[in-house]
Structures are given as C-alpha cells and as structure tokens.
C-alpha cells in the first residue's frame, strides 16, 4: 500500500495518473475557492489552465448561466466577474451558475490530474470530508496520489503541509503503508506546525496575499471543516 505526494504537477501529463485515486490541493486559494463555490450552490466549476481558455469555453453560453473567475499574480483578472477569493463565492454570486475558473497554479494542477479516478478536490475547508473519501479509496485500492499545485512550479509550504496531514490521516490505523520521497517529507512537515493557521501564515503565498490586502483570505482558508462537501473532477467539470 502506497501514498505518493507530488509537490507540483510539473512533469505530470494526462495519462500518468490513469485509474489512480488522486487528491488535488491548492489551499491558498483555488481548491478552497472551488469547495466554497459548490457549497454555496454553484452548479459546477470548470477549471481552465489559462484565462484565454476560460473565455473561449464560455463564448457561446448564456451570460446568466455562468460566471468567469480567476486571478493572475493573486489579483482578479481584468474583465472577469470574480477573482480567486473564496470570500467572493457567495450564494448571491455563484448560486445556480457554472463557475469557469482560471488561476495561476490550482487550475493547471487540476488539468494535469486528468485521468485520475476519482479526482478529489481538497482543502482545509473540507478536510474531514476529503479524508473520509480518500481513506475509502485507499483501503479499496491500496494506492493514492496527492498532487500539490505549488506556487509557480515550485514547492509551496501550505500545500505540502496539507498533503502531509492528509497522508497521515489516510494512513492512520493501517499497517504496511509506504510513501514516495515526497510523501515522507510531507508527513514530516505535518509535525512541524501546531495548527493550520501557523502553517498557512508562515507560507510565502500568505505573505503575497497580505501584501495585496487579502489577509482575510488566509484566515478563511485556514479554518478547518467549514463545509461538508467533497468536489470531484470528471469530464472536465467539478461537481
């Protein structure tokens, strides 16, 4: 039985994860934003690797049926209705709509995970729900992959810490579990910080958000189990 952790999706191509259970993590902020949007009544979230692709996908849709959301350099993309802040994903903004989301790190990681089965979207905000389903998949198959989005193709503390917490929770009570090198590092990192808040606030991503006057997003993303929802990604839609 094995749990693999990849700190970025760099090098992964569609097909690499075929048939494997996959969890995608981008705590600050894409996966938290996705969880929040669906918890607040969005019909679906469609991840796009670029802003241009998100616009193309919506070209022939009724304007009242969707909303464009996304960020570049943590700020809302010009011309988009929403950014990548989970606090923007209110029922009034996304209820009954499909959210087409383009972010710097999170949505490319989701696209890279295509082929996984299932592909689960995890954050601190739905940690327990994600772990429960991941444990079931792991017990059934003996195999699990956790893909961190990272930050601009590099290691991201908040994602690696979350991956370690997930890996420890999934493994708990099961003997004979092994990890790849990324998994071992992530599990060790999970023991370093006392809380989600400590780990997330220590990250470079959090510092960038604070500089952009988005410190409240970090606080929002660090609160565990806000929602009992588990988004899954299939057929290019997260529901």
C-alpha positions as CSV (number, residue, x, y, z in Angstrom):
1,X,0.0,0.0,0.0
2,X,1.5,3.3,-1.1
3,X,0.8,7.0,-0.9
4,X,2.6,9.3,-3.4
5,X,2.9,13.1,-2.9
6,X,4.0,15.4,-5.7
7,X,4.8,18.9,-4.6
8,X,4.0,20.4,-8.0
9,X,2.2,19.0,-11.1
10,X,5.4,19.7,-13.1
11,X,6.2,16.7,-15.3
12,X,2.7,15.2,-14.9
13,X,0.8,14.8,-18.2
14,X,-2.7,13.4,-18.7
15,X,-2.4,9.7,-18.6
16,X,0.3,9.5,-15.9
17,X,-2.4,9.0,-13.2
18,X,-4.8,6.8,-15.2
19,X,-7.0,4.8,-12.8
20,X,-5.3,6.1,-9.7
21,X,-7.2,7.8,-6.9
22,X,-5.9,11.5,-6.9
23,X,-6.3,14.4,-4.5
24,X,-5.5,17.9,-5.7
25,X,-4.6,20.5,-3.2
26,X,-4.2,24.3,-3.6
27,X,-5.1,25.6,-0.2
28,X,-4.2,29.3,-1.0
29,X,-6.6,29.5,-2.8
30,X,-8.1,27.6,-5.7
31,X,-9.3,24.4,-4.1
32,X,-10.7,26.4,-1.1
33,X,-12.5,28.6,-3.7
34,X,-13.9,25.6,-5.5
35,X,-15.2,24.0,-2.3
36,X,-16.8,27.3,-1.2
37,X,-18.4,27.9,-4.6
38,X,-20.0,24.4,-4.7
39,X,-21.1,24.7,-1.0
40,X,-22.8,27.9,-1.9
41,X,-24.9,26.5,-4.7
42,X,-22.7,26.7,-7.8
43,X,-23.8,24.1,-10.4
44,X,-20.3,23.2,-11.3
45,X,-16.7,24.6,-11.6
46,X,-14.9,24.3,-14.8
47,X,-11.1,24.7,-14.3
48,X,-9.2,26.3,-17.2
49,X,-5.4,26.4,-17.5
50,X,-5.5,30.0,-18.8
51,X,-7.8,33.0,-18.8
52,X,-8.0,32.8,-22.6
53,X,-9.2,29.2,-22.4
54,X,-11.9,30.2,-19.8
55,X,-13.1,32.9,-22.1
56,X,-13.2,30.6,-25.1
57,X,-15.2,28.0,-23.2
58,X,-17.9,30.5,-22.4
59,X,-18.1,32.1,-25.8
60,X,-21.4,30.5,-26.8
61,X,-23.1,30.3,-23.4
62,X,-25.9,32.3,-22.0
63,X,-24.5,35.1,-19.9
64,X,-26.8,34.4,-16.9
65,X,-25.7,30.8,-16.7
66,X,-22.0,31.3,-15.9
67,X,-19.5,33.5,-14.2
68,X,-15.9,34.0,-15.1
69,X,-13.5,33.9,-12.1
70,X,-9.8,33.8,-11.7
71,X,-6.5,35.6,-10.8
72,X,-3.1,36.5,-12.1
73,X,-0.5,37.5,-9.5
74,X,-3.2,37.0,-6.9
75,X,-5.4,39.8,-8.3
76,X,-8.7,39.4,-10.2
77,X,-8.3,39.0,-14.0
78,X,-9.4,42.2,-15.8
79,X,-12.9,41.7,-17.2
80,X,-13.8,38.7,-15.0
81,X,-16.7,38.8,-12.7
82,X,-14.9,37.3,-9.7
83,X,-11.4,36.7,-8.5
84,X,-10.0,33.6,-6.8
85,X,-11.1,34.6,-3.3
86,X,-13.3,32.1,-1.5
87,X,-14.9,35.0,0.2
88,X,-16.3,36.1,-3.2
89,X,-18.0,32.8,-3.8
90,X,-21.3,33.8,-2.1
91,X,-24.6,32.3,-2.9
92,X,-25.7,35.5,-4.5
93,X,-22.6,35.5,-6.8
94,X,-22.5,31.8,-7.8
95,X,-25.8,30.1,-6.9
96,X,-27.2,28.2,-9.8
97,X,-24.3,29.1,-12.1
98,X,-21.3,27.4,-13.6
99,X,-18.0,29.0,-12.5
100,X,-15.3,29.0,-15.1
101,X,-12.1,29.4,-13.1
102,X,-8.6,30.2,-14.2
103,X,-5.8,30.5,-11.7
104,X,-2.0,30.6,-11.8
105,X,-1.4,27.3,-10.0
106,X,-4.6,25.5,-9.0
107,X,-6.4,25.0,-12.2
108,X,-3.4,23.9,-14.2
109,X,-2.8,21.3,-11.4
110,X,-6.3,20.0,-11.8
111,X,-5.9,19.8,-15.6
112,X,-2.7,17.8,-15.1
113,X,-4.5,15.4,-12.9
114,X,-6.9,14.3,-15.6
115,X,-7.1,10.6,-15.9
116,X,-7.2,10.0,-12.2
117,X,-10.2,8.1,-10.9
118,X,-11.6,9.6,-8.7
119,X,-10.1,13.1,-8.7
120,X,-10.9,14.7,-5.3
121,X,-10.6,18.4,-4.6
122,X,-9.3,19.0,-1.1
123,X,-8.7,22.0,1.2
124,X,-8.6,22.8,4.9
125,X,-12.2,23.9,4.5
126,X,-13.4,20.4,3.6
127,X,-10.6,18.4,5.2
128,X,-12.6,15.8,7.0
129,X,-14.9,15.1,4.0
130,X,-11.8,14.7,1.7
131,X,-10.0,12.4,4.1
132,X,-13.1,10.2,4.6
133,X,-13.4,9.6,0.9
134,X,-9.7,9.3,0.4
135,X,-9.4,6.6,3.1
136,X,-12.2,4.6,1.4
137,X,-10.4,4.8,-2.0
138,X,-7.0,3.9,-0.4
139,X,-8.4,0.9,1.5
140,X,-10.1,-0.3,-1.6
141,X,-7.1,0.1,-3.9
142,X,-4.0,0.3,-1.7
143,X,-2.9,3.3,-3.7
144,X,-3.3,7.1,-3.5
145,X,-1.7,10.2,-5.1
146,X,-1.7,13.7,-3.6
147,X,-0.9,16.4,-6.1
148,X,0.0,19.8,-4.7
149,X,-0.4,22.8,-7.0
150,X,2.7,24.5,-5.7
151,X,3.5,28.1,-6.5
152,X,4.7,29.0,-10.0
153,X,6.0,25.4,-10.5
154,X,7.8,25.4,-7.2
155,X,7.3,24.0,-3.7
156,X,4.6,25.6,-1.6
157,X,4.6,25.2,2.1
158,X,0.9,25.4,2.7
159,X,0.1,22.7,0.1
160,X,2.9,20.3,1.3
161,X,1.8,20.7,4.9
162,X,-1.8,19.9,3.9
163,X,-0.7,16.9,1.9
164,X,1.2,15.6,4.9
165,X,-1.9,16.0,7.1
166,X,-4.0,14.2,4.5
167,X,-1.4,11.4,4.2
168,X,-1.2,10.9,8.0
169,X,-5.0,10.8,8.3
170,X,-5.5,8.4,5.5
171,X,-2.7,6.1,6.8
172,X,-3.9,6.1,10.4
173,X,-4.5,2.6,11.7
174,X,-3.3,0.9,8.5
175,X,-0.1,-1.2,8.6
176,X,2.4,-1.6,5.8
177,X,1.9,1.8,4.2
178,X,4.8,3.2,2.3
179,X,5.5,6.7,0.8
180,X,7.5,8.1,-2.0
181,X,10.1,10.7,-1.0
182,X,7.6,13.5,-1.3
183,X,5.2,11.7,1.0
184,X,7.9,11.2,3.6
185,X,8.8,14.8,3.5
186,X,5.2,15.9,3.7
187,X,4.4,13.7,6.7
188,X,7.5,15.1,8.5
189,X,6.4,18.6,7.7
190,X,2.9,18.0,9.1
191,X,4.5,17.5,12.5
192,X,6.4,20.8,12.4
193,X,3.4,23.2,12.8
194,X,0.9,23.2,15.6
195,X,-2.1,24.3,13.5
196,X,-3.4,25.1,10.1
197,X,-3.1,28.8,10.9
198,X,0.6,28.5,11.9
199,X,1.4,26.6,8.7
200,X,-0.6,28.8,6.3
201,X,0.5,32.1,7.8
202,X,4.2,31.0,7.5
203,X,3.9,30.5,3.8
204,X,5.2,32.8,1.0
205,X,1.7,32.7,-0.6
206,X,0.2,34.1,2.6
207,X,2.8,36.9,2.6
208,X,1.8,37.8,-1.0
209,X,-1.9,37.8,-0.1
210,X,-1.2,40.1,2.9
211,X,0.7,42.5,0.6
212,X,-2.3,42.5,-1.7
213,X,-4.7,43.4,1.2
214,X,-6.1,39.8,1.0
215,X,-5.1,38.7,4.5
216,X,-8.7,37.7,5.3
217,X,-8.4,35.1,2.6
218,X,-5.6,33.4,4.5
219,X,-7.7,33.4,7.7
220,X,-10.7,32.0,5.7
221,X,-8.6,29.2,4.2
222,X,-7.1,28.1,7.5
223,X,-10.4,27.3,9.2
224,X,-10.9,23.5,9.1
225,X,-14.2,21.8,8.0
226,X,-16.2,24.8,7.1
227,X,-18.1,22.7,4.7
228,X,-19.1,19.0,4.4
229,X,-18.8,18.9,0.6
230,X,-16.4,16.8,-1.5
231,X,-16.0,18.1,-5.1
232,X,-14.9,15.6,-7.7
233,X,-13.5,16.4,-11.1
234,X,-14.7,14.3,-14.0
235,X,-15.4,15.1,-17.7
236,X,-13.6,18.5,-17.2
237,X,-16.2,19.6,-14.6
238,X,-16.0,19.7,-10.9
239,X,-19.3,18.9,-9.1
